Amino acid sequence: QTCALPIYPSPEKVIKFKKDINLTPVQISKITAINKELHRKKLEMGVIIIHNERTLDSLFKYNKLDNGSLIFYTNRYGLYQGELRNAILQACLSTRVLLTQQQVHKLEALEKTN
């Protein structure tokens, strides 16, 4: 999952195009930190989601799944997906605040050509 430009610029893509959109050293530092934290959160949530899926698989495999457990683990899956989406959009919002309107327009143009 990524962010749509120009409203939600992905910190990863902003860093990729840092020279093309003339990021300042301060912008680079702050957006790099945002991207690093987003990467950490994606890894964390990935582990949690995989663990939840493995728990469901195990419950099915050993015939220990009941309606209540199924509801519980599938609802958790939805919660985890929501948490991940929130982290992505928060990173995009934090990135957008650091960019000038001109940088956003340049980024949008670059996205269309790549």
N, CA, C and O of each residue as an XYZ file, in Angstrom:
456
protein
N       0.844     -1.174      0.000
C       0.000      0.000      0.000
C       0.886      1.233      0.000
O       1.869      1.336      0.734
N       0.496      2.146     -0.846
C       1.239      3.393     -0.897
C       0.267      4.557     -0.868
O      -0.950      4.377     -0.808
N       0.820      5.729     -0.910
C       0.014      6.945     -0.871
C      -0.183      7.461     -2.290
O       0.684      7.284     -3.146
N      -1.296      8.084     -2.532
C      -1.557      8.686     -3.829
C      -1.029     10.112     -3.842
O      -1.160     10.839     -2.857
N      -0.445     10.501     -4.937
C       0.038     11.873     -5.075
C      -1.044     12.724     -5.696
O      -1.891     12.176     -6.402
N      -1.075     14.023     -5.483
C      -0.182     14.797     -4.648
C      -0.660     14.918     -3.206
O       0.073     15.423     -2.356
N      -1.857     14.471     -2.921
C      -2.446     14.693     -1.608
C      -1.652     13.978     -0.518
O      -1.404     14.554      0.542
N      -1.258     12.747     -0.762
C      -0.550     11.949      0.233
C       0.787     11.472     -0.331
O       0.889     10.320     -0.751
N       1.808     12.318     -0.353
C       3.088     11.883     -0.926
C       3.811     10.883     -0.019
O       4.023     11.140      1.166
N       4.174      9.769     -0.587
C       4.905      8.735      0.134
C       6.298      9.231      0.490
O       7.002      9.752     -0.375
N       6.715      9.082      1.753
C       8.061      9.524      2.114
C       9.139      8.795      1.306
O      10.178      9.375      0.991
N       8.896      7.546      0.978
C       9.853      6.771      0.189
C      10.042      7.385     -1.203
O      11.168      7.508     -1.685
N       8.939      7.768     -1.841
C       9.041      8.359     -3.175
C       9.624      9.760     -3.116
O      10.357     10.167     -4.017
N       9.307     10.495     -2.072
C       9.870     11.837     -1.924
C      11.391     11.743     -1.802
O      12.115     12.524     -2.419
N      11.867     10.797     -1.015
C      13.322     10.609     -0.875
C      13.928     10.176     -2.213
O      15.012     10.629     -2.580
N      13.242      9.319     -2.924
C      13.725      8.850     -4.232
C      13.953     10.025     -5.184
O      14.926     10.047     -5.938
N      13.048     10.993     -5.138
C      13.125     12.136     -6.042
C      13.674     13.398     -5.368
O      13.391     14.511     -5.812
N      14.452     13.231     -4.305
C      14.899     14.378     -3.498
C      15.658     15.423     -4.312
O      15.483     16.621     -4.093
N      16.493     14.988     -5.240
C      17.245     15.956     -6.056
C      16.329     16.639     -7.071
O      16.432     17.842     -7.312
N      15.443     15.855     -7.652
C      14.543     16.385     -8.680
C      13.581     17.442     -8.130
O      13.193     18.366     -8.846
N      13.202     17.304     -6.871
C      12.257     18.271     -6.295
C      12.942     19.262     -5.358
O      12.290     20.041     -4.663
N      14.273     19.210     -5.357
C      15.083     20.168     -4.600
C      14.769     20.182     -3.099
O      14.489     21.233     -2.523
N      14.820     19.015     -2.487
C      14.634     18.969     -1.032
C      15.813     19.644     -0.349
O      16.951     19.543     -0.807
N      15.534     20.322      0.736
C      16.598     20.919      1.541
C      17.184     19.833      2.451
O      16.561     18.792      2.654
N      18.372     20.072      2.994
C      18.934     19.091      3.935
C      18.009     18.828      5.134
O      17.919     17.693      5.604
N      17.338     19.844      5.621
C      16.405     19.663      6.747
C      15.239     18.778      6.322
O      14.841     17.877      7.061
N      14.688     19.031      5.133
C      13.591     18.197      4.629
C      14.050     16.746      4.476
O      13.342     15.818      4.869
N      15.226     16.563      3.910
C      15.752     15.209      3.714
C      15.869     14.489      5.056
O      15.467     13.333      5.182
N      16.410     15.163      6.037
C      16.576     14.569      7.364
C      15.228     14.172      7.976
O      15.061     13.055      8.466
N      14.283     15.093      7.939
C      12.979     14.822      8.556
C      12.202     13.744      7.805
O      11.590     12.875      8.426
N      12.223     13.793      6.480
C      11.474     12.811      5.692
C      12.143     11.443      5.757
O      11.457     10.421      5.726
N      13.453     11.407      5.846
C      14.161     10.134      6.030
C      13.754      9.486      7.356
O      13.557      8.273      7.427
N      13.632     10.296      8.394
C      13.199      9.776      9.707
C      11.765      9.260      9.637
O      11.453      8.221     10.219
N      10.899      9.968      8.937
C       9.506      9.515      8.763
C       9.488      8.184      8.026
O       8.769      7.262      8.412
N      10.281      8.087      6.964
C      10.328      6.865      6.166
C      10.883      5.692      6.975
O      10.399      4.566      6.861
N      11.893      5.963      7.784
C      12.488      4.911      8.621
C      11.455      4.373      9.618
O      11.352      3.162      9.815
N      10.701      5.262     10.236
C       9.676      4.849     11.189
C       8.546      4.089     10.490
O       8.025      3.113     11.031
N       8.171      4.532      9.298
C       7.136      3.814      8.548
C       7.609      2.406      8.203
O       6.848      1.447      8.328
N       8.837      2.280      7.778
C       9.387      0.951      7.461
C       9.359      0.046      8.693
O       8.988     -1.124      8.605
N       9.755      0.596      9.836
C       9.725     -0.174     11.085
C       8.311     -0.636     11.406
O       8.099     -1.785     11.792
N       7.346      0.262     11.245
C       5.954     -0.068     11.553
C       5.417     -1.121     10.596
O       4.682     -2.014     11.017
N       5.767     -1.036      9.320
C       5.329     -2.039      8.345
C       5.868     -3.418      8.720
O       5.147     -4.414      8.652
N       7.141     -3.471      9.114
C       7.726     -4.752      9.525
C       7.032     -5.289     10.769
O       6.708     -6.474     10.845
N       6.806     -4.414     11.740
C       6.126     -4.820     12.976
C       4.731     -5.367     12.682
O       4.355     -6.426     13.183
N       3.978     -4.650     11.880
C       2.609     -5.073     11.577
C       2.610     -6.345     10.733
O       1.723     -7.186     10.875
N       3.590     -6.484      9.865
C       3.688     -7.703      9.057
C       3.850     -8.939      9.934
O       3.205     -9.962      9.704
N       4.703     -8.839     10.923
C       4.922     -9.953     11.856
C       3.628    -10.275     12.609
O       3.266    -11.441     12.767
N       2.947     -9.245     13.064
C       1.703     -9.443     13.820
C       0.633    -10.078     12.942
O      -0.066    -10.992     13.379
N       0.501     -9.602     11.707
C      -0.502    -10.142     10.788
C      -0.194    -11.600     10.460
O      -1.097    -12.436     10.432
N       1.064    -11.903     10.214
C       1.447    -13.292      9.919
C       1.158    -14.193     11.123
O       0.660    -15.306     10.954
N       1.460    -13.731     12.311
C       1.182    -14.510     13.522
C      -0.319    -14.788     13.645
O      -0.723    -15.903     13.974
N      -1.125    -13.787     13.383
C      -2.581    -13.950     13.451
C      -3.051    -14.980     12.422
O      -3.887    -15.829     12.730
N      -2.520    -14.909     11.216
C      -2.886    -15.865     10.167
C      -2.452    -17.286     10.550
O      -3.195    -18.243     10.335
N      -1.266    -17.418     11.108
C      -0.788    -18.738     11.518
C      -1.646    -19.313     12.648
O      -1.882    -20.519     12.704
N      -2.104    -18.448     13.534
C      -3.002    -18.902     14.601
C      -4.291    -19.437     14.002
O      -4.764    -20.502     14.398
N      -4.864    -18.707     13.048
C      -6.076    -19.190     12.373
C      -5.811    -20.517     11.660
O      -6.609    -21.448     11.765
N      -4.704    -20.603     10.942
C      -4.355    -21.850     10.247
C      -4.261    -23.017     11.224
O      -4.771    -24.105     10.955
N      -3.612    -22.785     12.353
C      -3.440    -23.824     13.357
C      -4.785    -24.259     13.942
O      -5.036    -25.451     14.124
N      -5.636    -23.294     14.231
C      -6.955    -23.630     14.776
C      -7.768    -24.450     13.783
O      -8.466    -25.386     14.174
N      -7.683    -24.107     12.508
C      -8.366    -24.902     11.484
C      -7.747    -26.294     11.381
O      -8.456    -27.301     11.359
N      -6.421    -26.338     11.318
C      -5.701    -27.600     11.131
C      -6.038    -28.607     12.227
O      -6.254    -29.787     11.951
N      -6.080    -28.140     13.457
C      -6.322    -29.047     14.576
C      -7.783    -29.080     15.017
O      -8.118    -29.555     16.103
N      -8.630    -28.566     14.151
C     -10.075    -28.607     14.364
C     -10.475    -28.011     15.718
O     -11.338    -28.550     16.411
N      -9.848    -26.909     16.079
C     -10.129    -26.248     17.358
C     -10.796    -24.888     17.166
O     -10.917    -24.096     18.102
N     -11.222    -24.640     15.933
C     -11.830    -23.346     15.642
C     -13.326    -23.404     15.898
O     -14.007    -24.339     15.478
N     -13.821    -22.399     16.588
C     -15.257    -22.264     16.784
C     -15.668    -20.880     16.291
O     -14.820    -20.062     15.934
N     -16.954    -20.631     16.275
C     -17.474    -19.370     15.749
C     -16.886    -18.163     16.486
O     -16.506    -17.180     15.849
N     -16.808    -18.224     17.784
C     -16.283    -17.107     18.577
C     -14.826    -16.819     18.257
O     -14.439    -15.660     18.105
N     -14.013    -17.870     18.154
C     -12.593    -17.689     17.823
C     -12.423    -17.132     16.420
O     -11.567    -16.281     16.178
N     -13.235    -17.613     15.507
C     -13.151    -17.123     14.134
C     -13.474    -15.627     14.082
O     -12.770    -14.860     13.425
N     -14.518    -15.225     14.762
C     -14.879    -13.803     14.815
C     -13.746    -12.998     15.446
O     -13.369    -11.942     14.939
N     -13.208    -13.503     16.552
C     -12.141    -12.799     17.259
C     -10.930    -12.570     16.367
O     -10.452    -11.440     16.261
N     -10.422    -13.620     15.720
C      -9.200    -13.500     14.924
C      -9.414    -12.744     13.617
O      -8.509    -12.045     13.162
N     -10.579    -12.867     13.007
C     -10.820    -12.093     11.786
C     -11.027    -10.614     12.106
O     -10.626     -9.754     11.323
N     -11.642    -10.311     13.235
C     -11.764     -8.908     13.641
C     -10.403     -8.306     13.955
O     -10.159     -7.135     13.664
N      -9.523     -9.093     14.540
C      -8.162     -8.617     14.804
C      -7.448     -8.309     13.495
O      -6.713     -7.328     13.390
N      -7.674     -9.154     12.508
C      -7.062     -8.921     11.200
C      -7.492     -7.553     10.661
O      -6.667     -6.794     10.152
N      -8.776     -7.246     10.775
C      -9.258     -5.940     10.339
C      -8.620     -4.802     11.124
O      -8.271     -3.765     10.559
N      -8.472     -5.001     12.411
C      -7.829     -3.998     13.261
C      -6.382     -3.773     12.826
O      -5.929     -2.631     12.745
N      -5.661     -4.846     12.548
C      -4.260     -4.730     12.133
C      -4.146     -4.020     10.783
O      -3.260     -3.188     10.589
N      -5.041     -4.349      9.855
C      -5.024     -3.682      8.554
C      -5.289     -2.181      8.716
O      -4.660     -1.354      8.056
N      -6.226     -1.848      9.598
C      -6.513     -0.443      9.867
C      -5.326      0.272     10.486
O      -5.029      1.413     10.132
N      -4.653     -0.388     11.401
C      -3.479      0.208     12.041
C      -2.369      0.447     11.018
O      -1.700      1.480     11.047
N      -2.182     -0.507     10.121
C      -1.162     -0.360      9.086
C      -1.518      0.783      8.139
O      -0.662      1.602      7.802
N      -2.766      0.841      7.713
C      -3.191      1.914      6.805
C      -3.035      3.275      7.479
O      -2.611      4.239      6.842
N      -3.374      3.356      8.756
C      -3.203      4.600      9.494
C      -1.733      5.019      9.524
O      -1.419      6.192      9.322
N      -0.838      4.077      9.774
C       0.596      4.396      9.819
C       1.072      4.932      8.468
O       1.845      5.889      8.414
N       0.614      4.321      7.390
C       1.003      4.769      6.050
C       0.500      6.186      5.794
O       1.251      7.049      5.339
N      -0.775      6.415      6.088
C      -1.334      7.739      5.815
C      -0.777      8.807      6.748
O      -0.624      9.960      6.343
N      -0.471      8.441      7.992
C       0.160      9.403      8.907
C       1.529      9.820      8.372
O       1.891     10.995      8.432
N       2.289      8.854      7.849
C       3.606      9.159      7.282
C       3.465     10.062      6.063
O       4.259     10.982      5.869
N       2.458      9.796      5.249
C       2.227     10.625      4.062
C       1.815     12.036      4.456
O       2.272     13.011      3.858
N       0.965     12.145      5.445
C       0.535     13.456      5.925
C       1.722     14.241      6.499
O       1.889     15.425      6.205
N       2.529     13.587      7.303
C       3.714     14.240      7.882
C       4.690     14.681      6.795
O       5.323     15.731      6.903
N       4.804     13.870      5.753
C       5.673     14.216      4.625
C       5.115     15.419      3.877
O       5.851     16.346      3.539
N       3.813     15.402      3.622
C       3.167     16.485      2.860
C       3.357     17.835      3.553
O       3.586     18.848      2.892
N       3.263     17.847      4.863
C       3.415     19.092      5.624
C       4.801     19.697      5.419
O       4.964     20.914      5.501
N       5.786     18.867      5.158
C       7.167     19.343      5.012
C       7.495     19.851      3.609
O       8.545     20.458      3.401
N       6.612     19.610      2.655
C       6.874     20.000      1.270
C       6.215     21.322      0.918
O       5.167     21.678      1.456
N       6.850     22.040      0.006
C       6.224     23.245     -0.541
C       5.248     22.819     -1.632
O       5.308     21.695     -2.130
N       4.356     23.721     -1.993
C       3.405     23.412     -3.064
C       4.143     23.147     -4.372
O       3.743     22.277     -5.146
N       5.208     23.885     -4.618
C       6.009     23.684     -5.829
C       6.628     22.282     -5.845
O       6.650     21.632     -6.891
N       7.125     21.814     -4.708
C       7.702     20.471     -4.635
C       6.638     19.409     -4.881
O       6.898     18.399     -5.537
N       5.452     19.640     -4.357
C       4.349     18.691     -4.578
C       4.025     18.615     -6.067
O       3.822     17.524     -6.600
N       3.975     19.752     -6.737
C       3.680     19.767     -8.172
C       4.777     19.059     -8.971
O       4.479     18.306     -9.898
N       6.029     19.292     -8.620
C       7.140     18.610     -9.296
C       7.043     17.098     -9.079
O       7.240     16.311    -10.004
N       6.740     16.717     -7.859
C       6.611     15.297     -7.530
C       5.489     14.659     -8.331
O       5.633     13.546     -8.837
N       4.387     15.354     -8.445
C       3.242     14.847     -9.208
C       3.643     14.641    -10.675
O       3.294     13.625    -11.277
N       4.366     15.591    -11.241
C       4.814     15.475    -12.626
C       5.771     14.295    -12.794
O       5.682     13.556    -13.775
N       6.680     14.119    -11.844
C       7.621     12.995    -11.895
C       6.896     11.662    -11.812
O       7.251     10.710    -12.506
N       5.890     11.597    -10.968
C       5.115     10.362    -10.812
C       4.417      9.974    -12.118
O       4.318      8.793    -12.448
N       3.946     10.953    -12.839
C       3.234     10.693    -14.101
C       4.172     10.150    -15.178
O       3.740      9.409    -16.060
N       5.456     10.515    -15.109
C       6.410     10.082    -16.126
C       7.161      8.816    -15.747
O       7.853      8.236    -16.583
N       7.035      8.383    -14.507
C       7.777      7.181    -14.054
C       6.842      6.031    -13.790
O       7.287      4.950    -13.405
